[in-house]
Amino acid sequence: MKIEYDPQRDLLYIWFGTVGTKAAQTTTVSPGVHADFDVDGKLIGLEVLDATEVLGHSVQFEVTLPLSGQLV
């Protein structure tokens, strides 16, 4: 996973796949938040437009991940 933030454009991008992979499909998850999927339908990244507005003035977030060995 790689997290990129561009303060000039106020854009946050979270890579779950290989950085630079082209999205085959983009879905709006909520206003200002877009999920990118590869050709196999695997989530490769999340883009947050106007990140400080969407996430608050401190760009931080919380993610819950399954414990190792657990299937979701």
Phi and psi restraints in degrees (range 20) as a CNS / XPLOR table:
assign (resid 1 and name C) (resid 2 and name N)
       (resid 2 and name CA) (resid 2 and name C) 1.0 -136.6 20.0 2
assign (resid 2 and name N) (resid 2 and name CA)
       (resid 2 and name C) (resid 3 and name N) 1.0 138.0 20.0 2
assign (resid 2 and name C) (resid 3 and name N)
       (resid 3 and name CA) (resid 3 and name C) 1.0 -115.7 20.0 2
assign (resid 3 and name N) (resid 3 and name CA)
       (resid 3 and name C) (resid 4 and name N) 1.0 128.0 20.0 2
assign (resid 3 and name C) (resid 4 and name N)
       (resid 4 and name CA) (resid 4 and name C) 1.0 -121.6 20.0 2
assign (resid 4 and name N) (resid 4 and name CA)
       (resid 4 and name C) (resid 5 and name N) 1.0 138.6 20.0 2
assign (resid 4 and name C) (resid 5 and name N)
       (resid 5 and name CA) (resid 5 and name C) 1.0 -132.2 20.0 2
assign (resid 5 and name N) (resid 5 and name CA)
       (resid 5 and name C) (resid 6 and name N) 1.0 129.0 20.0 2
assign (resid 5 and name C) (resid 6 and name N)
       (resid 6 and name CA) (resid 6 and name C) 1.0 -109.9 20.0 2
assign (resid 6 and name N) (resid 6 and name CA)
       (resid 6 and name C) (resid 7 and name N) 1.0 103.4 20.0 2
assign (resid 6 and name C) (resid 7 and name N)
       (resid 7 and name CA) (resid 7 and name C) 1.0 -67.5 20.0 2
assign (resid 7 and name N) (resid 7 and name CA)
       (resid 7 and name C) (resid 8 and name N) 1.0 -26.7 20.0 2
assign (resid 7 and name C) (resid 8 and name N)
       (resid 8 and name CA) (resid 8 and name C) 1.0 -68.7 20.0 2
assign (resid 8 and name N) (resid 8 and name CA)
       (resid 8 and name C) (resid 9 and name N) 1.0 -38.6 20.0 2
assign (resid 8 and name C) (resid 9 and name N)
       (resid 9 and name CA) (resid 9 and name C) 1.0 -98.0 20.0 2
assign (resid 9 and name N) (resid 9 and name CA)
       (resid 9 and name C) (resid 10 and name N) 1.0 -5.4 20.0 2
assign (resid 9 and name C) (resid 10 and name N)
       (resid 10 and name CA) (resid 10 and name C) 1.0 52.7 20.0 2
assign (resid 10 and name N) (resid 10 and name CA)
       (resid 10 and name C) (resid 11 and name N) 1.0 49.2 20.0 2
assign (resid 10 and name C) (resid 11 and name N)
       (resid 11 and name CA) (resid 11 and name C) 1.0 -119.4 20.0 2
assign (resid 11 and name N) (resid 11 and name CA)
       (resid 11 and name C) (resid 12 and name N) 1.0 129.0 20.0 2
assign (resid 11 and name C) (resid 12 and name N)
       (resid 12 and name CA) (resid 12 and name C) 1.0 -114.1 20.0 2
assign (resid 12 and name N) (resid 12 and name CA)
       (resid 12 and name C) (resid 13 and name N) 1.0 132.4 20.0 2
assign (resid 12 and name C) (resid 13 and name N)
       (resid 13 and name CA) (resid 13 and name C) 1.0 -131.1 20.0 2
assign (resid 13 and name N) (resid 13 and name CA)
       (resid 13 and name C) (resid 14 and name N) 1.0 130.0 20.0 2
assign (resid 13 and name C) (resid 14 and name N)
       (resid 14 and name CA) (resid 14 and name C) 1.0 -113.7 20.0 2
assign (resid 14 and name N) (resid 14 and name CA)
       (resid 14 and name C) (resid 15 and name N) 1.0 115.2 20.0 2
assign (resid 14 and name C) (resid 15 and name N)
       (resid 15 and name CA) (resid 15 and name C) 1.0 -89.2 20.0 2
assign (resid 15 and name N) (resid 15 and name CA)
       (resid 15 and name C) (resid 16 and name N) 1.0 127.4 20.0 2
assign (resid 15 and name C) (resid 16 and name N)
       (resid 16 and name CA) (resid 16 and name C) 1.0 -105.7 20.0 2
assign (resid 16 and name N) (resid 16 and name CA)
       (resid 16 and name C) (resid 17 and name N) 1.0 -23.2 20.0 2
assign (resid 16 and name C) (resid 17 and name N)
       (resid 17 and name CA) (resid 17 and name C) 1.0 -103.2 20.0 2
assign (resid 17 and name N) (resid 17 and name CA)
       (resid 17 and name C) (resid 18 and name N) 1.0 -162.6 20.0 2
assign (resid 17 and name C) (resid 18 and name N)
       (resid 18 and name CA) (resid 18 and name C) 1.0 -69.3 20.0 2
assign (resid 18 and name N) (resid 18 and name CA)
       (resid 18 and name C) (resid 19 and name N) 1.0 127.8 20.0 2
assign (resid 18 and name C) (resid 19 and name N)
       (resid 19 and name CA) (resid 19 and name C) 1.0 -56.2 20.0 2
assign (resid 19 and name N) (resid 19 and name CA)
       (resid 19 and name C) (resid 20 and name N) 1.0 130.4 20.0 2
assign (resid 19 and name C) (resid 20 and name N)
       (resid 20 and name CA) (resid 20 and name C) 1.0 96.6 20.0 2
assign (resid 20 and name N) (resid 20 and name CA)
       (resid 20 and name C) (resid 21 and name N) 1.0 -8.3 20.0 2
assign (resid 20 and name C) (resid 21 and name N)
       (resid 21 and name CA) (resid 21 and name C) 1.0 -61.1 20.0 2
assign (resid 21 and name N) (resid 21 and name CA)
       (resid 21 and name C) (resid 22 and name N) 1.0 132.4 20.0 2
assign (resid 21 and name C) (resid 22 and name N)
       (resid 22 and name CA) (resid 22 and name C) 1.0 -78.9 20.0 2
assign (resid 22 and name N) (resid 22 and name CA)
       (resid 22 and name C) (resid 23 and name N) 1.0 137.6 20.0 2
assign (resid 22 and name C) (resid 23 and name N)
       (resid 23 and name CA) (resid 23 and name C) 1.0 -77.9 20.0 2
assign (resid 23 and name N) (resid 23 and name CA)
       (resid 23 and name C) (resid 24 and name N) 1.0 135.2 20.0 2
assign (resid 23 and name C) (resid 24 and name N)
       (resid 24 and name CA) (resid 24 and name C) 1.0 -92.1 20.0 2
assign (resid 24 and name N) (resid 24 and name CA)
       (resid 24 and name C) (resid 25 and name N) 1.0 -24.0 20.0 2
assign (resid 24 and name C) (resid 25 and name N)
       (resid 25 and name CA) (resid 25 and name C) 1.0 -150.3 20.0 2
assign (resid 25 and name N) (resid 25 and name CA)
       (resid 25 and name C) (resid 26 and name N) 1.0 141.9 20.0 2
assign (resid 25 and name C) (resid 26 and name N)
       (resid 26 and name CA) (resid 26 and name C) 1.0 -126.0 20.0 2
assign (resid 26 and name N) (resid 26 and name CA)
       (resid 26 and name C) (resid 27 and name N) 1.0 132.9 20.0 2
assign (resid 26 and name C) (resid 27 and name N)
       (resid 27 and name CA) (resid 27 and name C) 1.0 -122.3 20.0 2
assign (resid 27 and name N) (resid 27 and name CA)
       (resid 27 and name C) (resid 28 and name N) 1.0 134.8 20.0 2
assign (resid 27 and name C) (resid 28 and name N)
       (resid 28 and name CA) (resid 28 and name C) 1.0 -78.4 20.0 2
assign (resid 28 and name N) (resid 28 and name CA)
       (resid 28 and name C) (resid 29 and name N) 1.0 120.1 20.0 2
assign (resid 28 and name C) (resid 29 and name N)
       (resid 29 and name CA) (resid 29 and name C) 1.0 -85.9 20.0 2
assign (resid 29 and name N) (resid 29 and name CA)
       (resid 29 and name C) (resid 30 and name N) 1.0 -42.8 20.0 2
assign (resid 29 and name C) (resid 30 and name N)
       (resid 30 and name CA) (resid 30 and name C) 1.0 -157.3 20.0 2
assign (resid 30 and name N) (resid 30 and name CA)
       (resid 30 and name C) (resid 31 and name N) 1.0 168.2 20.0 2
assign (resid 30 and name C) (resid 31 and name N)
       (resid 31 and name CA) (resid 31 and name C) 1.0 -53.7 20.0 2
assign (resid 31 and name N) (resid 31 and name CA)
       (resid 31 and name C) (resid 32 and name N) 1.0 121.6 20.0 2
assign (resid 31 and name C) (resid 32 and name N)
       (resid 32 and name CA) (resid 32 and name C) 1.0 85.5 20.0 2
assign (resid 32 and name N) (resid 32 and name CA)
       (resid 32 and name C) (resid 33 and name N) 1.0 -1.0 20.0 2
assign (resid 32 and name C) (resid 33 and name N)
       (resid 33 and name CA) (resid 33 and name C) 1.0 -123.4 20.0 2
assign (resid 33 and name N) (resid 33 and name CA)
       (resid 33 and name C) (resid 34 and name N) 1.0 123.1 20.0 2
assign (resid 33 and name C) (resid 34 and name N)
       (resid 34 and name CA) (resid 34 and name C) 1.0 -125.3 20.0 2
assign (resid 34 and name N) (resid 34 and name CA)
       (resid 34 and name C) (resid 35 and name N) 1.0 136.4 20.0 2
assign (resid 34 and name C) (resid 35 and name N)
       (resid 35 and name CA) (resid 35 and name C) 1.0 -103.3 20.0 2
assign (resid 35 and name N) (resid 35 and name CA)
       (resid 35 and name C) (resid 36 and name N) 1.0 130.3 20.0 2
assign (resid 35 and name C) (resid 36 and name N)
       (resid 36 and name CA) (resid 36 and name C) 1.0 -104.0 20.0 2
assign (resid 36 and name N) (resid 36 and name CA)
       (resid 36 and name C) (resid 37 and name N) 1.0 135.4 20.0 2
assign (resid 36 and name C) (resid 37 and name N)
       (resid 37 and name CA) (resid 37 and name C) 1.0 -123.0 20.0 2
assign (resid 37 and name N) (resid 37 and name CA)
       (resid 37 and name C) (resid 38 and name N) 1.0 147.2 20.0 2
assign (resid 37 and name C) (resid 38 and name N)
       (resid 38 and name CA) (resid 38 and name C) 1.0 -83.2 20.0 2
assign (resid 38 and name N) (resid 38 and name CA)
       (resid 38 and name C) (resid 39 and name N) 1.0 -175.4 20.0 2
assign (resid 38 and name C) (resid 39 and name N)
       (resid 39 and name CA) (resid 39 and name C) 1.0 -64.5 20.0 2
assign (resid 39 and name N) (resid 39 and name CA)
       (resid 39 and name C) (resid 40 and name N) 1.0 -21.3 20.0 2
assign (resid 39 and name C) (resid 40 and name N)
       (resid 40 and name CA) (resid 40 and name C) 1.0 -92.2 20.0 2
assign (resid 40 and name N) (resid 40 and name CA)
       (resid 40 and name C) (resid 41 and name N) 1.0 2.0 20.0 2
assign (resid 40 and name C) (resid 41 and name N)
       (resid 41 and name CA) (resid 41 and name C) 1.0 83.7 20.0 2
assign (resid 41 and name N) (resid 41 and name CA)
       (resid 41 and name C) (resid 42 and name N) 1.0 11.8 20.0 2
assign (resid 41 and name C) (resid 42 and name N)
       (resid 42 and name CA) (resid 42 and name C) 1.0 -86.1 20.0 2
assign (resid 42 and name N) (resid 42 and name CA)
       (resid 42 and name C) (resid 43 and name N) 1.0 135.3 20.0 2
assign (resid 42 and name C) (resid 43 and name N)
       (resid 43 and name CA) (resid 43 and name C) 1.0 -64.9 20.0 2
assign (resid 43 and name N) (resid 43 and name CA)
       (resid 43 and name C) (resid 44 and name N) 1.0 123.3 20.0 2
assign (resid 43 and name C) (resid 44 and name N)
       (resid 44 and name CA) (resid 44 and name C) 1.0 -110.2 20.0 2
assign (resid 44 and name N) (resid 44 and name CA)
       (resid 44 and name C) (resid 45 and name N) 1.0 -18.1 20.0 2
assign (resid 44 and name C) (resid 45 and name N)
       (resid 45 and name CA) (resid 45 and name C) 1.0 -177.0 20.0 2
assign (resid 45 and name N) (resid 45 and name CA)
       (resid 45 and name C) (resid 46 and name N) 1.0 162.2 20.0 2
assign (resid 45 and name C) (resid 46 and name N)
       (resid 46 and name CA) (resid 46 and name C) 1.0 -122.4 20.0 2
assign (resid 46 and name N) (resid 46 and name CA)
       (resid 46 and name C) (resid 47 and name N) 1.0 134.8 20.0 2
assign (resid 46 and name C) (resid 47 and name N)
       (resid 47 and name CA) (resid 47 and name C) 1.0 -115.4 20.0 2
assign (resid 47 and name N) (resid 47 and name CA)
       (resid 47 and name C) (resid 48 and name N) 1.0 130.0 20.0 2
assign (resid 47 and name C) (resid 48 and name N)
       (resid 48 and name CA) (resid 48 and name C) 1.0 -117.7 20.0 2
assign (resid 48 and name N) (resid 48 and name CA)
       (resid 48 and name C) (resid 49 and name N) 1.0 112.3 20.0 2
assign (resid 48 and name C) (resid 49 and name N)
       (resid 49 and name CA) (resid 49 and name C) 1.0 -84.3 20.0 2
assign (resid 49 and name N) (resid 49 and name CA)
       (resid 49 and name C) (resid 50 and name N) 1.0 148.1 20.0 2
assign (resid 49 and name C) (resid 50 and name N)
       (resid 50 and name CA) (resid 50 and name C) 1.0 48.4 20.0 2
assign (resid 50 and name N) (resid 50 and name CA)
       (resid 50 and name C) (resid 51 and name N) 1.0 53.8 20.0 2
assign (resid 50 and name C) (resid 51 and name N)
       (resid 51 and name CA) (resid 51 and name C) 1.0 -55.2 20.0 2
assign (resid 51 and name N) (resid 51 and name CA)
       (resid 51 and name C) (resid 52 and name N) 1.0 -42.2 20.0 2
assign (resid 51 and name C) (resid 52 and name N)
       (resid 52 and name CA) (resid 52 and name C) 1.0 -67.2 20.0 2
assign (resid 52 and name N) (resid 52 and name CA)
       (resid 52 and name C) (resid 53 and name N) 1.0 -30.5 20.0 2
assign (resid 52 and name C) (resid 53 and name N)
       (resid 53 and name CA) (resid 53 and name C) 1.0 -74.1 20.0 2
assign (resid 53 and name N) (resid 53 and name CA)
       (resid 53 and name C) (resid 54 and name N) 1.0 -44.1 20.0 2
assign (resid 53 and name C) (resid 54 and name N)
       (resid 54 and name CA) (resid 54 and name C) 1.0 -70.5 20.0 2
assign (resid 54 and name N) (resid 54 and name CA)
       (resid 54 and name C) (resid 55 and name N) 1.0 -43.9 20.0 2
assign (resid 54 and name C) (resid 55 and name N)
       (resid 55 and name CA) (resid 55 and name C) 1.0 -99.3 20.0 2
assign (resid 55 and name N) (resid 55 and name CA)
       (resid 55 and name C) (resid 56 and name N) 1.0 -3.4 20.0 2
assign (resid 55 and name C) (resid 56 and name N)
       (resid 56 and name CA) (resid 56 and name C) 1.0 97.4 20.0 2
assign (resid 56 and name N) (resid 56 and name CA)
       (resid 56 and name C) (resid 57 and name N) 1.0 175.9 20.0 2
assign (resid 56 and name C) (resid 57 and name N)
       (resid 57 and name CA) (resid 57 and name C) 1.0 -75.1 20.0 2
assign (resid 57 and name N) (resid 57 and name CA)
       (resid 57 and name C) (resid 58 and name N) 1.0 -15.2 20.0 2
assign (resid 57 and name C) (resid 58 and name N)
       (resid 58 and name CA) (resid 58 and name C) 1.0 -106.8 20.0 2
assign (resid 58 and name N) (resid 58 and name CA)
       (resid 58 and name C) (resid 59 and name N) 1.0 122.6 20.0 2
assign (resid 58 and name C) (resid 59 and name N)
       (resid 59 and name CA) (resid 59 and name C) 1.0 -78.2 20.0 2
assign (resid 59 and name N) (resid 59 and name CA)
       (resid 59 and name C) (resid 60 and name N) 1.0 95.5 20.0 2
assign (resid 59 and name C) (resid 60 and name N)
       (resid 60 and name CA) (resid 60 and name C) 1.0 -146.9 20.0 2
assign (resid 60 and name N) (resid 60 and name CA)
       (resid 60 and name C) (resid 61 and name N) 1.0 157.2 20.0 2
assign (resid 60 and name C) (resid 61 and name N)
       (resid 61 and name CA) (resid 61 and name C) 1.0 -155.2 20.0 2
assign (resid 61 and name N) (resid 61 and name CA)
       (resid 61 and name C) (resid 62 and name N) 1.0 165.9 20.0 2
assign (resid 61 and name C) (resid 62 and name N)
       (resid 62 and name CA) (resid 62 and name C) 1.0 -124.5 20.0 2
assign (resid 62 and name N) (resid 62 and name CA)
       (resid 62 and name C) (resid 63 and name N) 1.0 136.6 20.0 2
assign (resid 62 and name C) (resid 63 and name N)
       (resid 63 and name CA) (resid 63 and name C) 1.0 -129.1 20.0 2
assign (resid 63 and name N) (resid 63 and name CA)
       (resid 63 and name C) (resid 64 and name N) 1.0 134.6 20.0 2
assign (resid 63 and name C) (resid 64 and name N)
       (resid 64 and name CA) (resid 64 and name C) 1.0 -103.2 20.0 2
assign (resid 64 and name N) (resid 64 and name CA)
       (resid 64 and name C) (resid 65 and name N) 1.0 123.9 20.0 2
assign (resid 64 and name C) (resid 65 and name N)
       (resid 65 and name CA) (resid 65 and name C) 1.0 -114.5 20.0 2
assign (resid 65 and name N) (resid 65 and name CA)
       (resid 65 and name C) (resid 66 and name N) 1.0 146.9 20.0 2
assign (resid 65 and name C) (resid 66 and name N)
       (resid 66 and name CA) (resid 66 and name C) 1.0 -67.5 20.0 2
assign (resid 66 and name N) (resid 66 and name CA)
       (resid 66 and name C) (resid 67 and name N) 1.0 152.3 20.0 2
assign (resid 66 and name C) (resid 67 and name N)
       (resid 67 and name CA) (resid 67 and name C) 1.0 -67.9 20.0 2
assign (resid 67 and name N) (resid 67 and name CA)
       (resid 67 and name C) (resid 68 and name N) 1.0 152.5 20.0 2
assign (resid 67 and name C) (resid 68 and name N)
       (resid 68 and name CA) (resid 68 and name C) 1.0 -54.6 20.0 2
assign (resid 68 and name N) (resid 68 and name CA)
       (resid 68 and name C) (resid 69 and name N) 1.0 130.6 20.0 2
assign (resid 68 and name C) (resid 69 and name N)
       (resid 69 and name CA) (resid 69 and name C) 1.0 92.9 20.0 2
assign (resid 69 and name N) (resid 69 and name CA)
       (resid 69 and name C) (resid 70 and name N) 1.0 -12.1 20.0 2
assign (resid 69 and name C) (resid 70 and name N)
       (resid 70 and name CA) (resid 70 and name C) 1.0 -87.9 20.0 2
assign (resid 70 and name N) (resid 70 and name CA)
       (resid 70 and name C) (resid 71 and name N) 1.0 137.4 20.0 2
assign (resid 70 and name C) (resid 71 and name N)
       (resid 71 and name CA) (resid 71 and name C) 1.0 -96.3 20.0 2
assign (resid 71 and name N) (resid 71 and name CA)
       (resid 71 and name C) (resid 72 and name N) 1.0 143.6 20.0 2
